[in-house]
């Protein structure tokens, strides 16, 4: 589980290398990393939406006491 943290991939390497096959591999790895991060972000948003969708709101009756926030 990443919990929102996405460590950099190949951050210490220079963008261009002498071996074309290595450059191709680095490009494919970066593309895979970007797609994986996008999928994780989308999945987290979907889970959050589903979780909040089914949460019932509080039901207050006349005479109930409640804590009020003074922030707004």
C-alpha atoms as one frame of an Amber mdcrd trajectory, in Angstrom:
protein
   0.000   0.000   0.000   1.402   3.377  -0.988  -0.855   5.607   1.149  -0.430
   8.420  -1.355   3.393   8.330  -1.396   4.859   7.614  -4.806   8.655   7.359
  -4.684  10.536   8.586  -7.740  11.579   6.047 -10.339  15.097   6.260 -11.743
  15.536   9.771 -10.379  19.300   9.377 -10.096  19.869   8.413 -13.743  20.635
  10.787 -16.567  17.906  11.074 -19.212  20.135   9.935 -22.102  22.385   6.875
 -21.988  24.806   5.376 -24.502  22.878   2.122 -25.009  19.642   2.514 -27.011
  18.122  -0.657 -25.532  18.674   0.712 -22.027  17.040   4.001 -22.978  14.046
   2.090 -24.345  13.775   0.084 -21.131  13.930   3.229 -18.996  11.231   4.830
 -21.152   8.987   1.772 -20.809   9.555   1.663 -17.039   8.667   5.342 -16.690
   5.525   4.889 -18.768   4.507   1.877 -16.672   5.173   3.871 -13.499   3.033
   6.778 -14.695   0.192   4.429 -15.623   0.415   2.625 -12.269   0.327   5.923
 -10.351  -2.699   7.060 -12.362  -4.463   3.750 -11.700  -3.750   3.968  -7.954
  -5.022   7.550  -7.817  -8.197   6.639  -9.714  -8.814   3.575  -7.538  -8.391
   5.614  -4.354 -10.881   8.173  -5.661 -13.347   5.400  -6.544 -13.013   3.783
  -3.104 -13.488   7.146  -1.409 -16.593   7.889  -3.472 -18.114   4.475  -2.755
 -17.393   4.745   0.959 -18.969   8.178   1.297 -21.960   7.281  -0.859 -23.349
   4.745   1.598 -22.661   6.684   4.771 -25.980   7.799   6.285 -26.258  11.315
   7.606 -26.900  11.976  11.284 -30.515  12.013  12.414 -31.291  14.725  14.942
 -34.457  14.993  16.974 -35.793  18.140  18.634 -34.059  18.564  21.979 -30.870
  16.685  20.987 -27.612  18.318  22.000 -24.809  18.615  19.479 -21.312  20.054
  19.377 -21.014  23.025  17.043 -17.836  24.124  15.343 -16.892  27.783  15.583
 -14.601  27.493  12.551 -17.132  28.904  10.098
